[in-house]
Amino acid sequence: MAVAITSTSSKEQLLDWYYQIVLIRQFEDRCEQLYEQRKITGVYLHLYSGHEAIGVGALAALGKDDHVITAYRDHGIALARGVDANLIMAEMMGKRTGVSGGKGGSMHLASRQHNFWGGYAIVGGHLPLATGIALKVQYMEEPNVVLCFIGDGATNNGYFHEAVNLSAVWHLPVVWLIENNLVGMGTRIEDSSGQPELHKRAIAYGIEDAGRIDGQNVIEVYDTIRQAVDHAREHGPVLVEALSYRYKGHGVSDKQYDTRDDLVQELKTFQDERDPINVLRGIVLESYADATKDMQALENKANGVVEDAIKFAEESPIPTYEDLINNVYVNTTS
């Protein structure tokens, strides 16, 4: 599948993507503050800051009946899929009104309404599930695709090889999207992988290699994933690698970026020159010089949505004991 960047996105589409990227960034920034205030609790909080263009561009290429699954860096993907920010924030704070009833927390977001299946905390544990969902789609002769996000660190996991191999054997409609932010937890990709160009792993399984793309450019992500989705619907699995950079540590309590000179300099370069917001802002203004006020209005709108979500979450009730024991066993009496 030869990938060519062909998008002729309208001003309205570009501004919608800009809003989504800004919304995710503001949501994550406020989540970090709430974590520091202990209003969001848990051992880890994994932020999507720096990756926003991947989630927004990729999900824009899907239909509403297509399926999405990811790992624990899931808040931004949930927002891009259209899950209500109020319900996500309530889940972050462990409230009863959250998308998982306050029992999942930040790593276990899901929404059946949006065919968004998580949010999984086990590294690579969601990959066999993506294969299983795709098998169901194929078995039921549904015209849908599964988009599975994968962190670069998970590509050395056995789940990755088993899941991708079976998707190839069965010619399943899956797009495997690797988000390569260059550092798996604290280890450089070139120090953990014999083949650091992760898209080339497609060759081992005989599936389509859609190449390595700029994960900071939402238009390039959208065009590539749109073509990958079209291929997967008709011909089977595709593997894509998007280069990105996370702006925080593996989790917000990981302060490695503050102490390692190589990461500090690399981070500064990405934030100054390759930030997804700045990249898209430049693209918009190059074509639509009058869009500055539009983007400012969208930034204000995103800020309002996030603040409203925090208020909703803070005012929501905590789960009860009945909630705790609910959904543990199937009710066979009704």
DRENDO-1510 file (C-alpha; in Angstrom, 1 decimal, always signed):
<recs>
REC; n; res; u; v; w
REC; 1; MET; +0.0; +0.0; +0.0 .
REC; 2; ALA; +1.8; +3.2; -1.2 .
REC; 3; VAL; +0.8; +6.0; +1.1 .
REC; 4; ALA; +0.6; +9.5; -0.4 .
REC; 5; ILE; -0.4; +12.6; +1.5 .
REC; 6; THR; -3.5; +13.8; -0.3 .
REC; 7; SER; -5.7; +15.7; +2.2 .
REC; 8; THR; -7.4; +18.8; +1.1 .
REC; 9; SER; -9.0; +19.5; +4.5 .
REC; 10; SER; -11.4; +22.4; +4.7 .
REC; 11; LYS; -10.9; +25.3; +7.1 .
REC; 12; GLU; -13.7; +23.9; +9.2 .
REC; 13; GLN; -12.0; +20.5; +9.5 .
REC; 14; LEU; -8.6; +21.9; +10.4 .
REC; 15; LEU; -10.2; +24.1; +13.1 .
REC; 16; ASP; -12.0; +21.1; +14.5 .
REC; 17; TRP; -8.8; +19.2; +14.7 .
REC; 18; TYR; -7.1; +22.2; +16.3 .
REC; 19; TYR; -9.9; +22.3; +18.9 .
REC; 20; GLN; -9.5; +18.6; +19.7 .
REC; 21; ILE; -5.8; +18.8; +20.1 .
REC; 22; VAL; -6.0; +21.9; +22.3 .
REC; 23; LEU; -8.8; +20.2; +24.4 .
REC; 24; ILE; -6.6; +17.2; +25.0 .
REC; 25; ARG; -3.6; +19.3; +26.0 .
REC; 26; GLN; -5.6; +21.4; +28.4 .
REC; 27; PHE; -7.4; +18.3; +29.8 .
REC; 28; GLU; -4.0; +16.6; +30.5 .
REC; 29; ASP; -2.4; +19.7; +31.9 .
REC; 30; ARG; -5.3; +20.1; +34.4 .
REC; 31; CYS; -5.2; +16.3; +35.2 .
REC; 32; GLU; -1.5; +16.7; +36.2 .
REC; 33; GLN; -2.4; +19.5; +38.5 .
REC; 34; LEU; -5.3; +17.5; +40.0 .
REC; 35; TYR; -3.0; +14.6; +40.5 .
REC; 36; GLU; -0.6; +16.8; +42.4 .
REC; 37; GLN; -3.5; +18.0; +44.5 .
REC; 38; ARG; -4.5; +14.3; +45.1 .
REC; 39; LYS; -7.9; +14.8; +43.6 .
REC; 40; ILE; -6.8; +12.2; +41.0 .
REC; 41; THR; -5.2; +9.3; +42.8 .
REC; 42; GLY; -3.4; +6.1; +41.9 .
REC; 43; VAL; +0.1; +5.0; +41.5 .
REC; 44; TYR; +0.4; +6.3; +37.9 .
REC; 45; LEU; -1.1; +9.0; +35.7 .
REC; 46; HIS; +0.0; +8.6; +32.0 .
REC; 47; LEU; -0.5; +11.8; +30.0 .
REC; 48; TYR; -1.0; +12.0; +26.2 .
REC; 49; SER; +0.7; +15.4; +26.0 .
REC; 50; GLY; +2.8; +15.6; +22.8 .
REC; 51; HIS; +0.9; +12.7; +21.1 .
REC; 52; GLU; -2.3; +14.6; +20.4 .
REC; 53; ALA; -2.0; +14.8; +16.6 .
REC; 54; ILE; -1.8; +11.0; +16.4 .
REC; 55; GLY; -5.0; +10.3; +18.3 .
REC; 56; VAL; -7.0; +13.1; +16.6 .
REC; 57; GLY; -5.8; +12.4; +13.1 .
REC; 58; ALA; -6.2; +8.6; +13.4 .
REC; 59; LEU; -9.7; +8.7; +14.8 .
REC; 60; ALA; -10.9; +11.2; +12.3 .
REC; 61; ALA; -10.2; +8.5; +9.7 .
REC; 62; LEU; -12.6; +6.0; +11.3 .
REC; 63; GLY; -16.4; +5.6; +11.0 .
REC; 64; LYS; -18.6; +5.6; +14.1 .
REC; 65; ASP; -19.1; +1.8; +13.9 .
REC; 66; ASP; -15.4; +1.1; +13.7 .
REC; 67; HIS; -13.6; -0.1; +16.8 .
REC; 68; VAL; -10.8; +1.5; +18.9 .
REC; 69; ILE; -8.7; +0.0; +21.6 .
REC; 70; THR; -5.5; +1.3; +23.4 .
REC; 71; ALA; -3.4; +0.9; +26.4 .
REC; 72; TYR; -3.1; +3.1; +29.5 .
REC; 73; ARG; -2.2; +6.5; +27.9 .
REC; 74; ASP; -5.9; +6.7; +26.9 .
REC; 75; HIS; -7.4; +10.0; +28.0 .
REC; 76; GLY; -6.6; +11.8; +24.8 .
REC; 77; ILE; -7.8; +9.0; +22.6 .
REC; 78; ALA; -11.1; +8.8; +24.6 .
REC; 79; LEU; -11.6; +12.6; +24.0 .
REC; 80; ALA; -10.8; +12.3; +20.3 .
REC; 81; ARG; -13.3; +9.5; +20.0 .
REC; 82; GLY; -16.0; +11.8; +21.3 .
REC; 83; VAL; -16.4; +10.4; +24.9 .
REC; 84; ASP; -17.9; +13.1; +27.2 .
REC; 85; ALA; -15.2; +15.0; +29.0 .
REC; 86; ASN; -17.4; +15.2; +32.1 .
REC; 87; LEU; -17.6; +11.4; +32.3 .
REC; 88; ILE; -13.9; +11.0; +31.7 .
REC; 89; MET; -12.9; +13.5; +34.4 .
REC; 90; ALA; -15.3; +11.9; +36.8 .
REC; 91; GLU; -13.6; +8.5; +36.1 .
REC; 92; MET; -10.2; +10.1; +36.7 .
REC; 93; MET; -11.4; +11.2; +40.1 .
REC; 94; GLY; -13.0; +7.8; +40.9 .
REC; 95; LYS; -16.6; +9.1; +40.9 .
REC; 96; ARG; -19.8; +7.1; +40.3 .
REC; 97; THR; -20.6; +9.2; +37.2 .
REC; 98; GLY; -17.4; +8.1; +35.5 .
REC; 99; VAL; -17.4; +6.1; +32.3 .
REC; 100; SER; -16.4; +3.0; +34.3 .
REC; 101; GLY; -18.5; +3.9; +37.3 .
REC; 102; GLY; -15.4; +5.2; +39.2 .
REC; 103; LYS; -13.9; +1.8; +39.5 .
REC; 104; GLY; -11.5; +1.9; +36.6 .
REC; 105; GLY; -9.6; +5.2; +37.0 .
REC; 106; SER; -7.4; +6.8; +34.4 .
REC; 107; MET; -6.0; +3.5; +32.9 .
REC; 108; HIS; -9.4; +1.9; +32.3 .
REC; 109; LEU; -11.6; +4.3; +30.3 .
REC; 110; ALA; -14.1; +2.6; +27.9 .
REC; 111; SER; -17.4; +3.5; +26.2 .
REC; 112; ARG; -19.6; +0.9; +24.5 .
REC; 113; GLN; -21.5; +3.8; +22.9 .
REC; 114; HIS; -18.4; +4.8; +21.0 .
REC; 115; ASN; -16.9; +1.3; +20.3 .
REC; 116; PHE; -14.0; +2.4; +22.4 .
REC; 117; TRP; -12.9; -0.7; +24.3 .
REC; 118; GLY; -10.2; +0.7; +26.6 .
REC; 119; GLY; -7.8; +1.6; +28.3 .
REC; 120; TYR; -5.8; -1.4; +29.6 .
REC; 121; ALA; -3.1; -1.3; +32.2 .
REC; 122; ILE; -1.1; -4.5; +31.3 .
REC; 123; VAL; +1.5; -3.7; +28.7 .
REC; 124; GLY; +0.4; -5.3; +25.4 .
REC; 125; GLY; -2.5; -7.0; +27.1 .
REC; 126; HIS; -5.0; -5.3; +24.8 .
REC; 127; LEU; -3.4; -6.5; +21.6 .
REC; 128; PRO; -5.0; -10.0; +21.6 .
REC; 129; LEU; -8.3; -8.3; +22.3 .
REC; 130; ALA; -7.9; -6.2; +19.2 .
REC; 131; THR; -7.4; -9.4; +17.2 .
REC; 132; GLY; -10.4; -10.9; +18.9 .
REC; 133; ILE; -12.6; -7.9; +18.1 .
REC; 134; ALA; -11.4; -8.1; +14.5 .
REC; 135; LEU; -12.2; -11.8; +14.3 .
REC; 136; LYS; -15.7; -11.1; +15.5 .
REC; 137; VAL; -16.1; -8.4; +12.8 .
REC; 138; GLN; -14.9; -10.8; +10.1 .
REC; 139; TYR; -17.1; -13.7; +11.4 .
REC; 140; MET; -20.2; -11.5; +11.5 .
REC; 141; GLU; -19.3; -10.1; +8.0 .
REC; 142; GLU; -19.4; -6.6; +9.3 .
REC; 143; PRO; -17.8; -3.8; +7.2 .
REC; 144; ASN; -15.8; -2.4; +10.1 .
REC; 145; VAL; -12.2; -2.0; +11.1 .
REC; 146; VAL; -10.3; -2.2; +14.4 .
REC; 147; LEU; -7.8; +0.5; +15.1 .
REC; 148; CYS; -5.3; -0.6; +17.8 .
REC; 149; PHE; -2.9; +1.9; +19.4 .
REC; 150; ILE; +0.4; +0.4; +20.5 .
REC; 151; GLY; +3.2; +2.0; +22.5 .
REC; 152; ASP; +6.7; +1.4; +21.2 .
REC; 153; GLY; +7.7; -0.4; +24.4 .
REC; 154; ALA; +5.0; -3.0; +23.8 .
REC; 155; THR; +6.4; -4.1; +20.5 .
REC; 156; ASN; +8.9; -6.4; +22.1 .
REC; 157; ASN; +6.2; -8.0; +24.1 .
REC; 158; GLY; +5.0; -11.5; +23.2 .
REC; 159; TYR; +1.4; -10.3; +23.0 .
REC; 160; PHE; +2.4; -8.1; +20.1 .
REC; 161; HIS; +3.9; -10.9; +18.0 .
REC; 162; GLU; +1.0; -13.3; +18.8 .
REC; 163; ALA; -1.7; -10.8; +18.0 .
REC; 164; VAL; -0.2; -9.4; +14.8 .
REC; 165; ASN; +0.7; -12.9; +13.6 .
REC; 166; LEU; -2.9; -14.2; +14.0 .
REC; 167; SER; -4.3; -11.0; +12.3 .
REC; 168; ALA; -2.1; -11.9; +9.3 .
REC; 169; VAL; -3.0; -15.6; +9.3 .
REC; 170; TRP; -6.7; -14.8; +9.4 .
REC; 171; HIS; -6.5; -11.6; +7.2 .
REC; 172; LEU; -8.3; -9.6; +9.8 .
REC; 173; PRO; -9.4; -5.9; +9.4 .
REC; 174; VAL; -6.9; -4.4; +11.9 .
REC; 175; VAL; -4.8; -1.2; +11.7 .
REC; 176; TRP; -1.9; -1.6; +14.1 .
REC; 177; LEU; -0.8; +1.9; +15.0 .
REC; 178; ILE; +2.5; +2.2; +16.9 .
REC; 179; GLU; +3.0; +5.5; +18.7 .
REC; 180; ASN; +6.8; +5.6; +18.9 .
REC; 181; ASN; +7.8; +8.4; +21.4 .
REC; 182; LEU; +11.4; +7.1; +21.3 .
REC; 183; VAL; +11.6; +6.2; +25.0 .
REC; 184; GLY; +9.9; +3.2; +26.5 .
REC; 185; MET; +9.6; +4.1; +30.1 .
REC; 186; GLY; +13.2; +5.1; +30.6 .
REC; 187; THR; +14.9; +3.1; +27.8 .
REC; 188; ARG; +15.7; +4.4; +24.3 .
REC; 189; ILE; +14.2; +2.5; +21.5 .
REC; 190; GLU; +17.6; +1.8; +19.9 .
REC; 191; ASP; +18.7; +0.2; +23.2 .
REC; 192; SER; +15.7; -2.1; +23.5 .
REC; 193; SER; +15.0; -3.1; +19.9 .
REC; 194; GLY; +17.2; -4.8; +17.4 .
REC; 195; GLN; +15.1; -3.2; +14.7 .
REC; 196; PRO; +14.3; +0.4; +15.9 .
REC; 197; GLU; +12.3; +1.1; +12.7 .
REC; 198; LEU; +9.3; -0.5; +14.1 .
REC; 199; HIS; +7.1; -0.4; +11.0 .
REC; 200; LYS; +9.4; -2.9; +9.4 .
REC; 201; ARG; +8.1; -5.6; +11.7 .
REC; 202; ALA; +5.2; -5.9; +9.3 .
REC; 203; ILE; +7.5; -7.7; +6.9 .
REC; 204; ALA; +7.9; -10.6; +9.3 .
REC; 205; TYR; +4.2; -11.3; +9.3 .
REC; 206; GLY; +3.5; -10.6; +5.6 .
REC; 207; ILE; +1.2; -7.7; +6.4 .
REC; 208; GLU; +1.0; -4.3; +4.8 .
REC; 209; ASP; +3.7; -1.8; +5.9 .
REC; 210; ALA; +2.4; +1.7; +5.8 .
REC; 211; GLY; +5.7; +3.1; +6.8 .
REC; 212; ARG; +6.9; +5.7; +9.3 .
REC; 213; ILE; +5.0; +9.0; +9.5 .
REC; 214; ASP; +5.3; +12.3; +11.3 .
REC; 215; GLY; +3.1; +11.9; +14.4 .
REC; 216; GLN; +3.2; +15.6; +15.1 .
REC; 217; ASN; +1.3; +16.5; +11.9 .
REC; 218; VAL; -2.4; +15.7; +12.2 .
REC; 219; ILE; -2.9; +15.9; +8.5 .
REC; 220; GLU; -0.2; +13.4; +7.7 .
REC; 221; VAL; -1.6; +11.1; +10.3 .
REC; 222; TYR; -5.2; +11.4; +9.0 .
REC; 223; ASP; -4.2; +10.8; +5.4 .
REC; 224; THR; -2.1; +7.7; +6.2 .
REC; 225; ILE; -4.6; +6.1; +8.6 .
REC; 226; ARG; -7.5; +6.8; +6.2 .
REC; 227; GLN; -5.6; +4.8; +3.5 .
REC; 228; ALA; -4.7; +2.1; +6.0 .
REC; 229; VAL; -8.3; +1.8; +7.1 .
REC; 230; ASP; -9.4; +1.4; +3.5 .
REC; 231; HIS; -6.8; -1.2; +2.9 .
REC; 232; ALA; -7.7; -3.1; +6.1 .
REC; 233; ARG; -11.4; -3.2; +5.2 .
REC; 234; GLU; -10.6; -5.0; +1.9 .
REC; 235; HIS; -7.4; -6.8; +2.3 .
REC; 236; GLY; -6.5; -7.3; +6.0 .
REC; 237; PRO; -4.0; -5.9; +8.5 .
REC; 238; VAL; -1.8; -2.9; +8.2 .
REC; 239; LEU; +1.1; -1.7; +10.4 .
REC; 240; VAL; +1.9; +2.0; +10.8 .
REC; 241; GLU; +4.5; +3.7; +12.9 .
REC; 242; ALA; +4.0; +7.3; +14.0 .
REC; 243; LEU; +7.0; +9.2; +15.4 .
REC; 244; SER; +6.1; +11.4; +18.4 .
REC; 245; TYR; +7.4; +12.5; +21.8 .
REC; 246; ARG; +5.8; +12.5; +25.2 .
REC; 247; TYR; +6.2; +15.7; +27.1 .
REC; 248; LYS; +6.1; +14.1; +30.5 .
REC; 249; GLY; +7.7; +11.1; +32.0 .
REC; 250; HIS; +6.3; +7.6; +31.6 .
REC; 251; GLY; +3.9; +8.7; +34.4 .
REC; 252; VAL; +3.7; +12.2; +35.9 .
REC; 253; SER; +5.6; +11.0; +39.0 .
REC; 254; ASP; +8.5; +10.0; +36.7 .
REC; 255; LYS; +10.9; +13.0; +36.7 .
REC; 256; GLN; +13.5; +11.6; +34.3 .
REC; 257; TYR; +13.0; +14.5; +31.8 .
REC; 258; ASP; +14.2; +16.9; +34.5 .
REC; 259; THR; +17.5; +15.2; +35.1 .
REC; 260; ARG; +18.7; +13.5; +31.8 .
REC; 261; ASP; +20.4; +16.0; +29.5 .
REC; 262; ASP; +19.6; +14.1; +26.3 .
REC; 263; LEU; +15.9; +14.0; +27.1 .
REC; 264; VAL; +15.8; +17.7; +28.2 .
REC; 265; GLN; +17.3; +18.9; +24.9 .
REC; 266; GLU; +15.2; +16.5; +22.8 .
REC; 267; LEU; +12.0; +17.6; +24.6 .
REC; 268; LYS; +12.9; +21.3; +24.1 .
REC; 269; THR; +13.3; +20.7; +20.4 .
REC; 270; PHE; +9.9; +19.0; +20.1 .
REC; 271; GLN; +8.1; +21.6; +22.2 .
REC; 272; ASP; +9.6; +24.5; +20.3 .
REC; 273; GLU; +9.6; +23.2; +16.7 .
REC; 274; ARG; +7.4; +20.1; +16.5 .
REC; 275; ASP; +4.6; +20.7; +19.0 .
REC; 276; PRO; +1.3; +19.4; +17.4 .
REC; 277; ILE; -0.5; +22.6; +18.3 .
REC; 278; ASN; +2.2; +24.8; +16.7 .
REC; 279; VAL; +2.5; +22.6; +13.6 .
REC; 280; LEU; -1.3; +22.8; +13.0 .
REC; 281; ARG; -1.5; +26.4; +13.9 .
REC; 282; GLY; +1.1; +27.2; +11.2 .
REC; 283; ILE; -0.7; +25.1; +8.6 .
REC; 284; VAL; -4.0; +26.9; +9.3 .
REC; 285; LEU; -2.6; +30.4; +9.2 .
REC; 286; GLU; -0.6; +29.6; +6.0 .
REC; 287; SER; -3.9; +28.9; +4.3 .
REC; 288; TYR; -6.3; +31.1; +6.3 .
REC; 289; ALA; -4.7; +34.2; +7.6 .
REC; 290; ASP; -7.9; +35.3; +9.2 .
REC; 291; ALA; -8.1; +32.3; +11.5 .
REC; 292; THR; -6.3; +33.7; +14.5 .
REC; 293; LYS; -9.5; +34.8; +16.3 .
REC; 294; ASP; -11.2; +31.4; +15.5 .
REC; 295; MET; -8.3; +29.5; +17.1 .
REC; 296; GLN; -8.4; +31.8; +20.2 .
REC; 297; ALA; -12.1; +31.2; +20.5 .
REC; 298; LEU; -11.6; +27.4; +20.3 .
REC; 299; GLU; -8.8; +27.6; +22.9 .
REC; 300; ASN; -11.3; +29.4; +25.2 .
REC; 301; LYS; -14.0; +26.9; +24.5 .
REC; 302; ALA; -11.7; +24.0; +25.3 .
REC; 303; ASN; -10.7; +25.6; +28.6 .
REC; 304; GLY; -14.3; +26.0; +29.5 .
REC; 305; VAL; -15.1; +22.3; +28.7 .
REC; 306; VAL; -12.2; +21.2; +30.9 .
REC; 307; GLU; -13.2; +23.4; +33.8 .
REC; 308; ASP; -16.8; +22.3; +33.5 .
REC; 309; ALA; -15.7; +18.7; +33.6 .
REC; 310; ILE; -13.7; +19.3; +36.8 .
REC; 311; LYS; -16.7; +20.9; +38.4 .
REC; 312; PHE; -18.9; +18.0; +37.3 .
REC; 313; ALA; -16.4; +15.5; +38.7 .
REC; 314; GLU; -15.9; +17.3; +42.0 .
REC; 315; GLU; -19.7; +17.5; +42.6 .
REC; 316; SER; -20.3; +13.8; +41.6 .
REC; 317; PRO; -20.9; +11.2; +44.3 .
REC; 318; ILE; -18.3; +8.5; +45.0 .
REC; 319; PRO; -19.2; +4.8; +44.4 .
REC; 320; THR; -21.2; +3.0; +47.0 .
REC; 321; TYR; -20.6; -0.5; +48.4 .
REC; 322; GLU; -23.4; -1.7; +46.1 .
REC; 323; ASP; -21.5; -0.3; +43.2 .
REC; 324; LEU; -18.3; -2.1; +44.3 .
REC; 325; ILE; -19.9; -5.5; +44.2 .
REC; 326; ASN; -22.0; -4.8; +41.1 .
REC; 327; ASN; -21.0; -6.2; +37.7 .
REC; 328; VAL; -18.8; -8.9; +39.3 .
REC; 329; TYR; -21.1; -11.7; +38.5 .
REC; 330; VAL; -23.7; -12.1; +35.7 .
REC; 331; ASN; -27.2; -11.9; +36.9 .
REC; 332; THR; -28.9; -15.1; +35.7 .
REC; 333; THR; -32.2; -14.6; +37.5 .
REC; 334; SER; -33.6; -11.8; +35.4 .
</recs>
